[in-house]
Every structure is written in structure tokens, then in C-alpha cells.
């Protein structure tokens, strides 16, 4: 494609699947590749979001003040400065992704997260997630092999609840501290209740991301 000047657009996609978003998107991108099904194009250039806002119909509040600058290098993308506010708490992230056809990910996330606000991003539509998670984690590895990925950092859970049709009772008062060192997770002071039942435990899990592979 011939080189084009930078394009500035104001995004307000309205109600897509019951969700709302707004903000400003600036981009200067080139896309090259085959239009054949399954072909992965090369993308070069930059894309930036300013003062973004996303509201999910199932969430009690919006994800606000979203901003980042993404740099595309053919089959890689780097985002070094992602910021947002979740329930008025700051969240920061960094991402390096390479090989769009078989992504290798290096992702770091830090912040105090209201799970009810971000729940629609994380769980199915018929599941309700609530509570708080104070996270500072980094994930590295091949996205198609979560069992081989590594985790570093930790998370603290407080007043977490999970309501799902696959659970006979709502899971409540989930709390505890999790620390991650490469391929091992250590859990301390972890507990939860469901109906008249409750439990507490401490322990370790080798290769915790392998639990996601099923």
C-alpha cells in the first residue's frame, strides 16, 4: 500500500454485544500479506489509544483512563506503557508478543483489580466474578502451550466470590496469598466457603498454568 498520513479517529462503537466503549485511537499502520484464509499478515507501524473507556453490560463500573502506545514490527508488537483505572485504582501492564501465527508472550501486569469490573473479560457470560485481587505478575512463554509457560510475582485475593451454573453453591469469601517462581506456585492462608461448608489450605502447585490446558 502507498504510504498514508496519520489518521485520527474518535471511537464510539455503541452497543456491541451489550458493551460500550469510547476514546481516541491514533494509528499509522501498514499491512502486507496474502488474503488467503489462514494467512497471517505482517503489520508495521504504530497505534495509540488515549483516554479510552470500556463498559461491559454485566459489570458494575467501566474500565477507564485506558491508554497505551503499540509498536508493530511485522510479526511482533510491543506495548510498554499500558495504563488504566479499574474501580478508580491504577493498573499497569507491559506486553511483548512475537510471531502472530504461533504467539510467544511476555506479559507483565501490576495493580489492584476489582474482579467484578474485569470479570466479563475473564469468565463466561453465565459466570459472575467479584472481589479484589492485588496482582504483580509476569507471564512468559508460548501461548499455545500454557502448561509450559512460566509465572513470576504474586497476587493477594480478598472477598472473592464466584457464581456459576457449574457450581452447586456460590463460592464466597475466597482469600489468600499466591506467589509464583517460574514453574511453581505457593499458596498461603487460602480459604473459601460455599453454603454451609468452608475450607482453608496452604500448599504448592508445580506448573500451575498446566491447569488451564484442559
C-alpha positions as CSV (number, residue, x, y, z in Angstrom):
1,X,0.0,0.0,0.0
2,X,1.2,3.5,-0.6
3,X,2.2,5.5,2.5
4,X,-0.7,7.2,4.1
5,X,-0.7,10.2,6.5
6,X,-1.6,9.5,10.1
7,X,-5.3,9.1,10.7
8,X,-7.1,10.4,13.8
9,X,-10.5,8.9,14.7
10,X,-12.8,9.1,17.6
11,X,-14.2,5.7,18.5
12,X,-17.7,5.2,19.9
13,X,-18.7,1.7,18.9
14,X,-22.0,1.9,20.7
15,X,-23.6,-1.3,21.9
16,X,-21.8,-4.3,20.6
17,X,-23.0,-7.4,22.4
18,X,-24.3,-5.1,25.2
19,X,-21.0,-3.3,25.7
20,X,-19.9,0.3,25.3
21,X,-16.6,1.9,24.5
22,X,-15.2,5.3,23.8
23,X,-11.9,7.2,23.5
24,X,-9.4,8.2,20.8
25,X,-7.4,5.9,18.5
26,X,-4.4,7.2,16.5
27,X,-2.7,4.9,14.1
28,X,-0.2,4.8,11.3
29,X,-0.1,1.2,10.1
30,X,0.9,-0.8,7.1
31,X,-0.5,-4.3,6.4
32,X,1.1,-6.7,3.9
33,X,0.3,-10.3,3.1
34,X,-1.9,-12.7,1.3
35,X,-5.7,-12.5,1.7
36,X,-5.9,-16.4,1.6
37,X,-7.8,-17.9,4.6
38,X,-5.4,-18.6,7.5
39,X,-2.7,-16.3,6.2
40,X,-1.2,-14.1,8.9
41,X,-0.3,-10.6,7.6
42,X,2.7,-8.5,8.5
43,X,1.8,-5.4,10.4
44,X,4.2,-2.4,10.8
45,X,3.7,1.0,12.4
46,X,2.2,2.4,15.5
47,X,-1.2,2.5,17.2
48,X,-2.1,4.6,20.3
49,X,-5.2,4.8,22.5
50,X,-5.9,7.9,24.6
51,X,-8.5,8.2,27.4
52,X,-10.2,5.0,26.5
53,X,-13.2,3.7,28.3
54,X,-14.9,0.3,28.2
55,X,-18.1,-0.7,29.9
56,X,-19.5,-4.2,30.0
57,X,-23.2,-4.6,30.5
58,X,-22.6,-7.2,33.3
59,X,-20.0,-5.1,35.1
60,X,-20.9,-2.5,37.8
61,X,-18.4,0.1,36.5
62,X,-16.3,0.9,33.5
63,X,-12.6,0.4,32.8
64,X,-11.5,4.0,32.5
65,X,-8.5,6.1,31.5
66,X,-7.2,3.4,29.2
67,X,-4.1,4.4,27.3
68,X,-1.1,2.8,25.5
69,X,1.2,3.0,22.6
70,X,1.7,-0.1,20.5
71,X,4.6,-0.6,18.1
72,X,4.3,-3.2,15.4
73,X,7.3,-4.8,13.7
74,X,6.0,-7.2,11.1
75,X,5.2,-10.2,13.3
76,X,5.9,-8.5,16.7
77,X,4.1,-6.0,18.9
78,X,5.5,-4.1,21.9
79,X,3.4,-2.2,24.4
80,X,5.5,-0.7,27.2
81,X,3.1,1.7,28.8
82,X,-0.4,0.3,29.1
83,X,-2.4,2.1,31.9
84,X,-6.0,2.0,33.0
85,X,-8.1,2.6,36.1
86,X,-10.4,-0.2,37.4
87,X,-12.8,1.0,40.1
88,X,-10.6,4.1,40.5
89,X,-7.5,2.0,41.1
90,X,-4.5,2.2,38.7
91,X,-3.5,-0.8,36.6
92,X,-0.3,-1.0,34.5
93,X,0.9,-3.6,32.0
94,X,3.6,-4.3,29.5
95,X,3.4,-6.7,26.6
96,X,5.9,-8.1,24.1
97,X,4.4,-10.6,21.6
98,X,6.2,-12.2,18.7
99,X,5.2,-14.5,15.8
100,X,1.4,-13.8,15.3
101,X,0.9,-17.3,13.8
102,X,2.3,-19.0,16.9
103,X,2.5,-16.3,19.6
104,X,5.2,-16.1,22.2
105,X,4.1,-13.8,25.0
106,X,5.9,-11.8,27.6
107,X,3.2,-10.1,29.7
108,X,3.5,-8.2,33.0
109,X,0.5,-6.8,35.0
110,X,0.5,-4.8,38.2
111,X,-2.4,-3.2,40.1
112,X,-5.3,-3.5,42.4
113,X,-8.1,-5.1,40.3
114,X,-11.9,-5.1,41.0
115,X,-12.8,-8.5,39.7
116,X,-16.5,-7.6,39.1
117,X,-15.4,-4.9,36.6
118,X,-13.0,-7.1,34.6
119,X,-14.9,-10.3,35.1
120,X,-16.5,-10.2,31.6
121,X,-13.0,-10.3,30.2
122,X,-12.1,-13.4,32.2
123,X,-15.1,-15.7,32.6
124,X,-18.0,-17.0,30.5
125,X,-21.2,-15.0,30.3
126,X,-23.1,-17.2,32.8
127,X,-20.4,-16.7,35.5
128,X,-20.3,-13.9,38.0
129,X,-16.9,-12.9,39.5
130,X,-16.5,-10.4,42.3
131,X,-13.9,-9.3,44.9
132,X,-10.4,-7.8,44.8
133,X,-7.0,-9.0,43.5
134,X,-3.8,-7.2,44.2
135,X,-1.5,-8.5,41.4
136,X,2.1,-8.1,40.3
137,X,2.8,-10.9,37.9
138,X,4.7,-11.7,34.7
139,X,3.9,-14.5,32.3
140,X,6.3,-15.8,29.6
141,X,6.0,-18.5,27.0
142,X,4.2,-19.9,24.0
143,X,0.5,-19.1,24.2
144,X,-0.5,-22.4,22.6
145,X,1.4,-24.3,25.4
146,X,0.1,-22.8,28.7
147,X,1.4,-25.8,30.6
148,X,5.0,-24.8,29.6
149,X,4.6,-21.1,30.4
150,X,6.3,-19.6,33.4
151,X,4.9,-17.2,36.1
152,X,6.7,-14.8,38.4
153,X,5.4,-12.5,41.0
154,X,2.4,-12.8,43.2
155,X,-1.3,-12.0,43.9
156,X,-3.4,-11.4,47.0
157,X,-7.1,-12.3,46.9
158,X,-9.7,-10.7,49.2
159,X,-13.5,-11.2,49.4
160,X,-13.6,-13.0,46.1
161,X,-16.8,-14.8,45.0
162,X,-17.6,-17.0,42.0
163,X,-21.2,-17.8,40.9
164,X,-21.6,-20.2,38.1
165,X,-24.2,-22.8,36.9
166,X,-21.4,-25.5,37.1
167,X,-21.1,-24.9,40.9
168,X,-23.9,-26.2,43.2
169,X,-23.3,-23.3,45.5
170,X,-21.9,-19.8,45.2
171,X,-18.2,-19.8,46.2
172,X,-17.6,-16.9,48.6
173,X,-15.0,-15.3,50.8
174,X,-12.2,-16.6,48.7
175,X,-9.0,-15.2,50.1
176,X,-5.3,-15.9,50.2
177,X,-1.8,-15.1,49.1
178,X,-0.2,-16.6,46.0
179,X,3.5,-16.3,45.0
180,X,4.9,-17.6,41.7
181,X,8.5,-18.6,41.0
182,X,9.0,-19.8,37.4
183,X,7.1,-23.1,37.3
184,X,5.8,-23.3,40.9
185,X,3.0,-21.5,42.8
186,X,2.9,-21.3,46.6
187,X,-0.4,-20.7,48.3
188,X,-0.7,-19.5,51.9
189,X,-3.7,-18.6,54.1
190,X,-6.0,-19.7,51.3
191,X,-9.7,-20.3,52.1
192,X,-13.3,-20.1,50.8
193,X,-16.8,-21.1,51.7
194,X,-19.8,-22.5,49.9
195,X,-23.2,-22.9,51.6
196,X,-22.6,-24.4,55.0
197,X,-19.1,-25.6,54.0
198,X,-15.7,-23.9,54.2
199,X,-12.1,-24.8,53.9
200,X,-8.6,-23.5,54.4
201,X,-5.3,-24.7,53.0
202,X,-1.6,-24.0,52.3
203,X,0.3,-25.7,49.6
204,X,2.3,-25.6,46.4
205,X,1.5,-26.3,42.8
206,X,4.0,-27.3,40.2
207,X,3.4,-25.9,36.7
208,X,0.2,-24.1,37.7
209,X,-0.6,-22.9,34.2
210,X,-0.9,-26.6,33.2
211,X,-4.3,-26.4,34.9
212,X,-5.5,-24.2,32.1
213,X,-4.5,-26.6,29.3
214,X,-7.7,-28.7,29.7
